[in-house]
Amino acid sequence: MDVFREEESPSLRPLPEKRFTPVVWKPTRVHQDSHVLFERRFYSVPWRLVGSDVWLRVTDASLEVYAQDVRVATHARRGTGLYATREEHLPQHRADLRHRSRGYWEERAARLGEDVLTYVRAVFDSDEVLSQLRAVQAIVTHLEGFPPERARAAARRAHYYGTYAYGGLKNLLRQGLDLQPLPLVLAAPATSSLPQPRFARSVAELLHHPAVPQESEIESH
């Protein structure tokens, strides 16, 4: 104690007025939708930086985006929702896209047929953590470029094999697999309360020896 009082204490400086704030720096790239991703939340960046490499300066309270040592965006981290978007960060022709909800894309899917709507709903429900809105946007927009009967057939096949990624659906259509018939299945009894397991084989499949699906049809999600 004598040493502390006589030698060390006079050398101590007062504590800072503000509490020290831990800072995390992270390099990332701006997505095509003018957002960056940090801990499962998307933050908007000026659209001119799409495809650019940027740095994130993150604290418990805020997220700042730096491009070439210049701060280009600041967001509060205490907000709710998957997206933190500022209107001025989006180009004029895309500013309205962020207001389109799940219902909007389900409505567009329904115009292609009930099978497409069922498939799109399954895509939305396939991930309980991250929003599937961007995947659905890509899927519906891609299917709208095909004749309705092919769009419906592709949706049925993708849903049958549990292919809920845009890349898997795109490959399915490119290879023309939607033009092939699905394996025969027996309808579940009306009184049954248990859902049919996705990969279970029915009696009809065993009797008719359906062709084994190609590996490229089955996309992991």
C-alpha positions in Angstrom: 0.0 0.0 0.0 2.9 2.4 0.8 4.4 1.7 -2.7 1.0 2.3 -4.3 0.4 5.6 -2.5 3.9 6.9 -3.0 4.9 5.7 -6.4 1.9 4.4 -8.4 -1.1 6.5 -7.5 0.4 9.8 -8.6 1.0 8.2 -12.1 -2.6 7.1 -12.6 -4.9 9.0 -14.9 -8.6 9.5 -14.3 -11.1 7.2 -16.0 -12.6 8.4 -19.3 -15.9 10.1 -19.1 -17.5 7.7 -21.6 -17.5 3.9 -21.2 -15.3 2.0 -23.7 -17.3 0.7 -26.6 -16.1 -2.6 -28.3 -15.9 -2.2 -32.1 -16.0 -5.0 -34.7 -14.6 -4.4 -38.1 -15.6 -6.8 -40.9 -15.0 -6.8 -44.7 -17.9 -7.8 -46.9 -19.4 -7.2 -50.3 -22.6 -5.2 -51.2 -25.3 -7.6 -52.5 -27.2 -7.0 -55.7 -30.1 -5.7 -53.8 -28.0 -2.8 -52.3 -27.7 -4.4 -48.9 -24.9 -5.9 -46.7 -25.5 -8.8 -44.3 -24.3 -8.8 -40.7 -25.5 -11.3 -38.1 -28.6 -12.3 -40.1 -29.9 -8.8 -40.7 -29.6 -6.8 -43.9 -28.5 -3.1 -44.0 -28.9 -0.9 -47.1 -25.9 0.8 -48.8 -26.0 3.3 -51.7 -26.9 1.4 -54.8 -23.9 2.7 -56.8 -21.7 0.4 -54.5 -23.5 -2.8 -55.6 -20.8 -5.5 -56.0 -18.1 -3.4 -54.2 -16.0 -4.5 -51.3 -16.7 -2.5 -48.1 -15.9 -2.5 -44.4 -18.4 -2.7 -41.6 -17.7 -0.9 -38.3 -20.1 -2.4 -35.8 -20.9 -1.7 -32.2 -23.8 -2.8 -30.0 -25.7 0.3 -31.0 -24.8 1.0 -34.6 -23.5 -0.3 -37.9 -21.4 1.9 -40.2 -20.4 1.1 -43.8 -17.1 2.4 -45.2 -16.1 2.4 -48.8 -12.5 3.4 -49.5 -12.2 4.9 -46.0 -15.3 7.0 -46.5 -18.4 6.4 -44.4 -21.3 5.9 -46.8 -24.1 4.5 -44.5 -25.1 4.4 -40.8 -27.8 2.3 -39.3 -29.0 1.7 -35.8 -28.8 -1.9 -34.7 -31.7 -1.8 -32.3 -34.4 -1.8 -35.0 -36.8 -4.7 -35.6 -37.2 -6.6 -38.8 -34.9 -8.5 -41.2 -34.1 -5.4 -43.3 -32.9 -1.9 -42.4 -33.4 0.0 -45.5 -33.1 3.7 -46.3 -35.0 4.9 -49.4 -32.2 7.1 -50.6 -29.9 4.1 -50.9 -32.1 2.4 -53.6 -32.3 3.4 -57.3 -35.6 5.0 -58.3 -36.8 2.0 -60.3 -36.3 -0.4 -57.4 -37.4 1.7 -54.4 -40.8 0.1 -54.4 -39.6 -3.5 -54.3 -38.9 -3.4 -50.5 -42.5 -2.7 -49.8 -43.7 -5.9 -51.5 -44.5 -8.5 -48.9 -45.0 -12.2 -49.0 -48.6 -11.7 -50.0 -47.6 -9.8 -53.1 -45.4 -12.6 -54.4 -47.9 -15.3 -53.5 -50.4 -13.3 -55.5 -48.1 -13.3 -58.5 -47.4 -17.0 -58.1 -51.1 -17.7 -58.0 -51.5 -16.2 -61.5 -49.3 -19.0 -62.8 -51.4 -21.7 -61.1 -52.2 -23.4 -57.9 -49.1 -25.7 -58.1 -46.8 -22.6 -58.3 -48.6 -21.0 -55.3 -48.2 -24.2 -53.3 -44.5 -24.4 -54.1 -43.9 -20.7 -53.3 -45.5 -21.1 -49.9 -43.3 -24.1 -49.3 -40.2 -22.0 -50.2 -41.2 -19.3 -47.8 -41.7 -21.9 -45.0 -38.5 -23.9 -45.7 -36.4 -21.6 -43.6 -37.6 -20.4 -40.2 -34.5 -18.2 -39.6 -33.8 -16.2 -42.7 -36.4 -14.6 -44.9 -36.9 -16.4 -48.3 -38.2 -13.2 -50.0 -35.3 -12.8 -52.3 -35.3 -16.5 -53.3 -39.1 -16.3 -54.1 -38.6 -13.1 -56.1 -36.0 -14.9 -58.3 -38.2 -18.0 -58.6 -41.4 -16.3 -59.5 -39.7 -14.0 -61.9 -38.0 -16.9 -63.6 -41.1 -19.0 -63.9 -43.0 -16.1 -65.4 -40.7 -16.4 -68.4 -42.0 -19.9 -69.2 -45.4 -21.1 -70.5 -47.8 -21.6 -67.6 -47.9 -25.4 -68.0 -44.1 -25.7 -67.8 -44.1 -23.3 -64.8 -46.6 -25.5 -63.0 -44.8 -28.7 -63.9 -41.5 -27.3 -62.7 -43.1 -26.2 -59.4 -44.7 -29.6 -58.9 -41.4 -31.4 -59.5 -39.3 -29.1 -57.3 -41.8 -29.3 -54.5 -41.9 -33.1 -54.8 -38.1 -33.4 -54.4 -37.9 -30.6 -51.8 -35.9 -28.3 -54.1 -36.4 -24.8 -52.6 -33.4 -23.0 -53.9 -33.5 -20.8 -57.0 -30.5 -22.5 -58.5 -32.1 -25.9 -58.2 -35.3 -24.8 -59.9 -33.3 -23.1 -62.7 -31.3 -26.2 -63.3 -34.5 -28.3 -63.4 -35.9 -26.1 -66.2 -32.7 -25.9 -68.1 -32.4 -29.7 -68.2 -36.1 -30.0 -69.2 -36.8 -32.3 -66.2 -40.2 -30.6 -65.8 -41.2 -32.3 -69.0 -40.7 -35.7 -67.4 -43.6 -37.4 -65.5 -43.3 -37.6 -61.7 -43.3 -41.1 -60.0 -46.8 -42.4 -59.4 -48.0 -42.1 -55.8 -51.2 -43.3 -54.1 -53.4 -40.7 -52.6 -53.5 -40.8 -48.8 -56.7 -42.1 -47.2 -59.2 -39.4 -46.4 -59.3 -40.4 -42.8 -55.5 -40.3 -42.3 -54.2 -37.6 -40.1 -50.5 -38.2 -40.7 -48.8 -36.4 -43.6 -47.0 -38.4 -46.2 -43.2 -38.4 -45.5 -41.4 -36.6 -48.3 -39.1 -39.4 -49.3 -41.3 -42.4 -48.4 -42.0 -44.8 -51.3 -45.6 -45.7 -52.0 -47.0 -49.1 -53.1 -47.6 -47.6 -56.6 -44.0 -46.6 -56.9 -42.8 -50.0 -56.0 -45.2 -51.7 -58.5 -44.5 -49.4 -61.4 -40.7 -49.2 -60.8 -40.3 -45.5 -61.3 -37.1 -44.1 -62.6 -34.6 -43.0 -60.0 -34.4 -39.2 -60.1 -31.2 -37.6 -61.2 -28.9 -36.1 -58.6 -29.1 -32.7 -60.1 -32.9 -32.6 -59.4 -32.4 -32.9 -55.7 -31.1 -29.6 -54.4 -30.2 -29.4 -50.7 -31.7 -26.4 -48.9 
